[in-house]
Structures are given as C-alpha cells and as structure tokens.
Amino acid sequence: MDFSRARTVLIWVFLFLNFFLLDQIWQGEGGGSYIFPGWQEEASRLETALQAAGFSLETTLPRGGTRLAHLVVKPGEPAVEEFIYSVWQVLENGREDFPMPVPEKSPNGEKGVAGRKSYYFGDYCLHAEKKGLLVLEANKKNISHQKNTSGGEMLPVLQGFIRKDPFLKGFIYDYTQETQQGTVVHYRQGYEGFPLYGGFLELMSGKEGDFVFTLYRLEPLGFAAQTREVISPAASLLRFLEVYETNQEPVKKSIIDLALGYYSCGYDAEKWEIPPVWRIRLHNGEVYYINAFTGHLEK
C-alpha cells in the first residue's frame, strides 16, 4: 500500500471537512444566504404579529443558535457606612465635618418601613432594604450650599461618584431616558461579556437638583454546568407580543432594543440561579424580559 499517497488523500479530506464546517458556521451566523428551515415562516409570523399589535421594529434582530447555562449569583453586600462616607465626600466636595449617620430615626419623625433601615446624614437619606437594595435621596431645597445647582449639573457629579466608588466598580452605562420627573440614567452590570440586568443602578436627577439614586448589586459566582439552546430572537418577540396583547390595547409603539443577557428580581437568599433573557425595550421606557429558555415573561 502506498502510505504516502493515502496520507495525502486523508489530509485533503480533513481540509475539505474543515472548510465545510467553517462555511456552515458562517452561514449560521448570518454571513451567508442560507436560511434554516422554518426561519422564513417564523419571520413572516413575526411581521404579521407586529403589524396586528401596532408595533414597529426599530432595531436589527441579533443572531440566534446560542447555547447558554444559568448564572449563579449572590446579593452584593455593601458596607453601608463606608458607602455613606463615599457619598458624602463626593457630594459635599470633601467636607471634613462628616455627620455620623443616624439609623432608623427620621428628622421629621416619620415611621420606618418594615424590612428597611434608613440612615439620615446631613441633608441626605440612604434606605437599605433587607434584600440589598439601596436608595439614596436628596432634595435641593434642603441643601443650602447647592442652591444654584440644577439637575443638569448634578448628573456629572453623581456620575463621577459612580466611577470613583469601589463598590460601584463594574457598572456599565446602559441608556438614558427623559421622564416627567427628570432625567434617568440607567447602568447595568456585566459578566463574561453578557449584560447582567439583575444588577442595576438608576440615577434620577430632577429639574430642581433633587435626585434619587437606586442601586442593587449582584455578585456572579459562575455558570451552571448544563447548557441549553436559547429561543430565537424572533420567537422571543412573538412570545412578548402574545403577553403584551393580553394586557394592553393595540397602540402604535416601537421596539428600540432587543438584547440577550441575564436577569432576575432580587431574593432574600444566600445564592440562586438566574436564567438568560431577551430584554425588550420600548421607545416609551417600558422594559420586558422574556426567559430565553422557556419563553415566559419574567416578573
């Protein structure tokens, strides 16, 4: 047997197989014209459903065919007093007369909320929820040295604080929206290249300089072992339209963003698993999360 010739033939066979597999991967990622069976039917169904619900799609559909696993997380554990001191240093321009935070007692004699511990310091208040949610509030009317501060000027001050505080490291700018109350800047966490919507930071700055700073941080522990294929972007939109139509009157609205990430609400637990989701964001500020494994709407 001519082993040299046989080896050459095998090499060419393996090269052809590699080129074939690479071409299939390229086609599957949208690089070619090949359309998977059922894709045209799904796209047609989606177009019809969008028109019936009065929606326009103002973003491109991401690619599908991804396999993911649940993400294991635990709640972040902020050192509340250190966080308060960082807030004071930034908002008060490094003033040394730091007032020790007084927990549970409001200067106005207001009663506390069950499961919440409130810290009052200077003209600010930090509410710490049992599940790890932090809400910082301030009102310009009570801040004498910032009488000329407008909402627009407060935003860069608070965004500078986000960049400096160690506990806020890893939060990523997401998007900004204008509301009747003022400007809201949204941040999110990330893990291994995926958006982590379960951890968020929202900064609302009013027109008069008042603001509300809402923070919930998750600590990712890693992915679970088992992976599953996620539903397609078109399937997630079809499921969203089914759920949306049962609760809303058909009106003209736009879907401006569709992205794959991870999300769950907060739990009073040591750790838990959160699923991948398709996040659907509408032009009016509404946000929906569709479980990328089951197609169910996440609360």
N, C-alpha and C positions, 0 to 999 in steps of 0.2 A: 504493500500500500504506500502511496506517495503521501507521507505525513506532512511534508512541507506544503503541498497543494491543498490538502484537507484543512490545514491550519489557516491558509489564506482564505478559503471559502468561508470558514467559520467566522473569521474576522469581519468579512464583508456582510455576512448575515447579521452579526451583532450591531454593526454600524447602521445597517438599514433599519433594524428594530429600534435603535436609539432615536434615529431621525423620525421614525413613525410615531414613537411615544411623545417626543418633543412637539411634533405637529399637533397631536391630539390635545396636549396640554394648552398649546397656544390657541387652538380653536375653542377650547372650553373656557378660556379667559376672555373671549370676545375679540381675539386678534384676527380671526378669520371669518368666513361667511357661513360656516357650518352651523346649523340650528338644531339643537337637541329635539328629539321627538316630544311633542306636547308643548314646546315653548311658544310656538305661534298661537296655539289655542289659548294658552294662559294669557298671553299679551293681548289677544283680542277680547277675552273676558274682562281683563283689567280696563281696557279702553272703554268698553261699554259700561262697566260699573262706575267708572269715574264720571262719565257724562250723566248717568242717571242720578248720581248723588250731587251733581253740581260742582264737582272738583276739577281743577286743572293741576297737572303735574309740572311743577316749575324746577325740577331737578332731574338729573340722569339717574337711572337705576344702577346700583352697584352690581358687581358680578356675584353670582351665586356659587353653589357647589362647594361650600366650605364646611369642614368638619371641626367642631369645637367641643369643649368639655365645660362642665360647670366650674365656676370660680369660687374657691373657698375664701371667706373673708371673716374678719372680726371687727368690732367697732373701734374707732380710734379713741385713745384715752388722753385727752388734753389735760395738762397741769393747769387748772383753771386760774390760779393766782398768778402764775408766770405769764399766761396768756393775757390776763388783765393788765399786768405791768407793761407788756409789749404794746398793747393798745394805747395805754396812757402815754408812753414815751413818743409814739408816732403822732397821735392826735394833739398832744399838748406841747409838741416841739421840744421834748426833752426836759420838761419842768421837773425839778427835783422834789417838790413838795407833794410826793405821791400819797394820796389818801388811802389808807388800808381799806380794802373792800369790805363792806358790811353785808353779810348774807342774811337772807330771809326777811329783812326789815326794810320796808319802803319809807322814804322820807315823807310820803303823803299818807302813810298809814294804810296802804292798800293791802288786802289779804293775798297770800301767796296762792299759787296754783298747785294742785296735787301732782306729785312726781317732779316738780320743778324747784330748783334752788336759784334764787335771784341774788345777784351781787350788785350793790349800789356803790359807786365810787365817783366822786366829783359830780359831773353833770351827765354821767353815763350809767347804763344798767346792762348787765350781762345775765341772761336767763340760761341756765344749764338744765336741760331736760335729762330724765333718767336714762334714755336710750343713747345719749351722747350728742344730741342736737344742741348747738349754741346759738343764741340770738342776742346780738348786741344792738342796743338802741341809743340814740341821742337826738336831742331836739335843739335846733339852733337858738330858739328863744331863751333857752337856759344857759347858753354858752356865751358869756359876756365878751370874751376876748376874740370871738369869731363873729361878731355882729355883722361884718361885711362879707361873710363867706357865703357864696351862692352854691347851689347844688353842683354846678359845673366845676367849681373849684374844689369841692370836696372829693370828687371822684379820683383825681390823680393822687391825692393824699392817701386815700384808702387803698388804692391800687398799689401804691408804694409800700404800704404796710403788708399787703399780700406777698409782695416779692421778698420782704425782709424777714418776716416771722418764720422761724424754723418749722413750726407745726403746720404751716401752710405750704411748705415745700412740696412740689409735685402737682399743685393745682394748675390747670391749663385753661386759658381763655377759651370760651365756647362761643357765645354770641351776646349781643346787646339788643334790648327792646325798649321802646318808649311806651309808657303807660300813663294813665290819668294821674297816678300818684307821683310819677317821676321816671327817671332813667333806671333800668335794671340791667346790671351786668352779670352774666352767668359764667361761672367757671365750673370745671369738672376735673375729676381725677383721671388717671390713665394707668394701664398695666400691660406690659408686654406688647405695646403697640395698639391696644384696644382701648376705646373710651370706657371709663368706669363711671357711668351715670349715677350709680348708687351713692357715690361720694360727690358732694356738690358744695359750692359756695355761691351765694347770691347776694349781690350788693345793690340795694335800692337807695338812690340819692334823690331826695325831694328838691323841689324848686327853691325852697327856703333854707336849704342847708341841712335839713334833718335827714337822717339816714337809718336804715335797718340793715344789719349785717348778719346773714343767716349761714351757718356752717354745719356740715355733717361730714365727717371723715371716716373712711373705711381703711382697714389695713389688710391688703391682699396677702393670703398665705400660700397661694399656688393653685394650679388647676387640678381638678379631679382626674382620676386615671382614665375613665371611659369617655370616648369621644362619640359624637353623633353628627350626622349631617343636618345643617340648619335648613329651614324652609327658604325658598327663594324670595328675593325682594318683592316680586310681583305677587306671590302668594301672601306675603305679609300685608301688602296694601289691600288685597281682596278681603282678607280677614278683618282689617281695620274698617273698611267700608261697610261690612256686614254689621259690625258692632256699632259704628257711628250712626248708621241709618236707623237703628232701633231706638236711639235716644235723641236724635236731632232732626229738625226739619231740613229737607234739602235746600241748601242755600249755596250761592257761588263762593267757593273758598279755594285756596291754593295750598298745595303741599310743597313746601320750600326746601325740605331736607329729609333725607332717609339715610340712616347710617346704622351699622352693626356695632354693638357694644355690649356692656353688661349693666344690669340694673336690678335692684330690689329695694323695697322700703326697709327702714331700719327695724331691728328687732332687739329686744332686751334679752340677748343671748351671748354666750361666750364666742361662738362662731357658727356660721351657716354657709350653705351653698347658694349661689345666685346664678341664674341662667343667662345665656346670651339673649339679647333682644334686638329687634329692629326698632329704632327710635324714629317716630314720625312727627315732624314739627310743621305746624301750620303757620300761615302768614299772620294770623291774629294772636299768636303767642301760645296757642294750645299745643300740648305735647302729649303723645301717646307712646306706650311701649308694648310691642307685640312679642310675646315669648317666641324665640326663634326655633325652639324645639316643638312646642305644642300648638302654636298659633293663637293661644289665649291672650286676652288683654291683661297686662299686669296692672295691679292696683297701685 
